Amino acid sequence: MANAKINWKPLIIIAAAGIVVVIAANLIFSHAAWLRDLFSGSNPVGEVAEGKGQTLAARNAMAARISMTIFVAITALQVLAFGIGYAVVNAIRKSDESPALKLVRLEGSEIFFDVPLYVGLFGTILAFLVMSYSPQSSRLIAYSSTLIGIIFSLVLRISLHYPLRQKLESEKAGSNK
């Protein structure tokens, strides 16, 4: 694997940004009624009185916060998976290997194009676990995480994988003549 190193710096930045987004979302959740309502469902439960940790309203608020954290974390993981897929393709593209070897490496890296989809399916499974506490937010998590995973996988395949594969196949055909 000559000169085919993955640049980890952008991936570390994406991971750190994901952590910051999860923390920021939790802070915003505490102060923004619209975000609480999005994950609590259409029936607002009102304010939770201090010291009433076992009330239905407190449990609903906690379920909404957990749902929101799961949603934001799954989305951040999908962005990181997208970044990893991009980094792998970029490393193959920039390597100084022969087109035939690059094609073999590109075929071996196909799993990276599906990782956002797998993370989205993982989010859907987590949503089923949340369903008993908060049906509204579990649907939001399930549908959106799967949709984001499908979109990210398609973008990776259509905009990165396919063009590079076509380019390498034409280079390989040109070098075989």
N, C-alpha and C positions, 0 to 999 in steps of 0.2 A: 504494500500500500504506500507507494511513493507520493509524497506531498499531498496526501488526501486527509488532512487533519481537520477535524471539526473545530470551529471557532466557538468556544464555550462561553466567552464573555457575554454575547447577546442573550444566551440562554439563562445565564445567571441573573442578568438584568431583568428578563421576563419573569423568572421565579420570584425575585425580590419584589417586583412590581405587583405580582399576584398576591403576595403576602400583605403588601401595603393596601391593596384594594379590598381584601377580606377584612382587614382591621378598620379601614375607612367605612366600609359598608356597615359594619357593626356600630360604629359611632353615629353614622347617619341614621341608622335604624332607631337609635335611642331618641333622636330629635325630630324625625320626619314622619308625620302621621301617614302620608301617602305611601311610604315604603312599608310601614307596619300593616296598613290596610291591604296592600298588595299580597302579603304573605299570610294575613290573618283571615282572609275571606271577605265576603261582602257584608257580613254582620259584625260591625265593630263591637268590641266587648267593653269599651269604656276604660276609664283609668283604673289602675291597680293600686289599691290602698297600701300604704307602707305597712309592713309586718303581716300582710295577708298572703304569704307565699303559697298556700295550698288552695287558693280560690280558683274557680274555673277560669276567670279572667287571667290570672297569673299563669296558669298552665297553658292557656291559649297564646299568651304573649311569648312564653318561653318556646313553645312549638313553632311559632312564627319566626322567632330569632334563629332557631336551629335550622329551619327550612331555608331562610335567607342565607345563612352561612354556608349550608350545603350547596345551594344554587351558585353562589359567588365562587366558592372553592372549586366546584366542578367546571365552571366557566374558565377560571384561571388555569386549571389543569389542561383544559382543551387548548387554550392559547399556548401554553408551554409545549404541549404535544405538537401543535402546528409549528412552533419554532424549531423543535427538534427535527421534524420532517424536513423543514426548509434547510436546516443546517446540514443534514445528511446529503440531500440532493446537491447543495452548493459545494460540499466537499468532493463529491463525485465529479461534478462539473469542472471544478478547478484543478483536479488532479492531472498529472502529466502522464497518465497511463494510456494504453492503446484504447481505441473506441470499443474493441471487442471486450476487453477487460472491464471497461466502464459499464458496458451493457450488462455483464454478469453481475457486477456490484449493484447496479440499479435494480436488477431483478431480485437480488438478495435483500434489498432495502425496502421492498414493498410493504412490509409490516408497518413501517413508520407512517405510511399514508393512511393506514386504518386506525392508528392509535386514537385520534380524536373521536372516531366513531365508538371505539371501545370505552373510552372515558364517558361518552354520552350515555351509553348503555349502562355503565356503572351508576351514573346519576339517576337513571330510570329505576334501577333496582333500589337505590337509596330512597327514592321517592315512594316506592311501595312500602318501605319501612316506616316512613313518615305518615303514610296515609291514615293510620288509625288515630293520629293526633290532629292532623290538619289536612283534610281532603283537598281543600282549595289550593294550598301551596304545593301539595304533592303533585297535583296535575301540572302546575306551573313548572316545577322542577322536571318532571318526566318529559313533557312535551318539548320544552325549550332545550334541555340538555341533549336529547336525541337529535333535535333539529340542528343545533349548533354543531354537533359531531358530524352529521351528514354533510352539512355545508362545508366545514373545514376539510373533511376527507375529499370531497369533490373538488374543492379549490386546489388542494395539493396535487391531486391526480391530473386535473385538467390543465392547470397553469404551470406546473413544475415537471411532473413525471412524463406526461405525454410529449411535450415539446422536446425535452432532453432525449427521450427514447428515439423520437423521429430523427433528431439531429445525429445521434450516435449511430443509428442504423444506416443513415446515408453516408456518414464518414467511413463506417466499416465497409459498406459496399464500394465506396470510392477507393479505398486502400487495397481491396481485393482484386482490382482490375489490373 
